[in-house]
């Protein structure tokens, strides 16, 4: 029996019925990627890195998975594609679903198609606020700081507003 590793995933949506889309993605993650063990609250956030009239709904989940990081990434990309996401390399834009690996245990990977921990997570309040909900004492494996400290030190000025607790059932 393979060992289960712990990963933290960021989900975001700013098109369509954002809450329903996030909830559907959570079901797909549970089916294809691993067991969801914790969920942050839902957060409404301004787009980061581009402008759009729709704000995002973001959530962070902790999962346990038997998938290696590259396999997990492939599974998450397949879920996005199955849900209608199209990607344009190097372009940030509105999207119905986005699923990013923030952390995978204490693993550090810097390869062409995968970087873990997420290279910009410490710059983004929309990532750090929900992550701090469920893992405030978790140490960033590269920066060697607690998530709550990274959130406190984050210079991102975009609004990040907790809108409701997550009602996802494990």
Secondary structure, 3 states (H helix, E strand, C coil): CCCCEEEEEEEEECCCCHHHHHHHHHHHHHHHCCEEEEECCEEEECCCCCCCCCCEEEEEEEEEECCCHHHHHHHHHHHHHHCCCCCCCCCCCCCCCEEEEEEECCCCEECCCCEECCCCHHHCHHHHHHHHHHHCCCECCCCCCEHHHHHHHCCCCCCEEEEECCCCCC
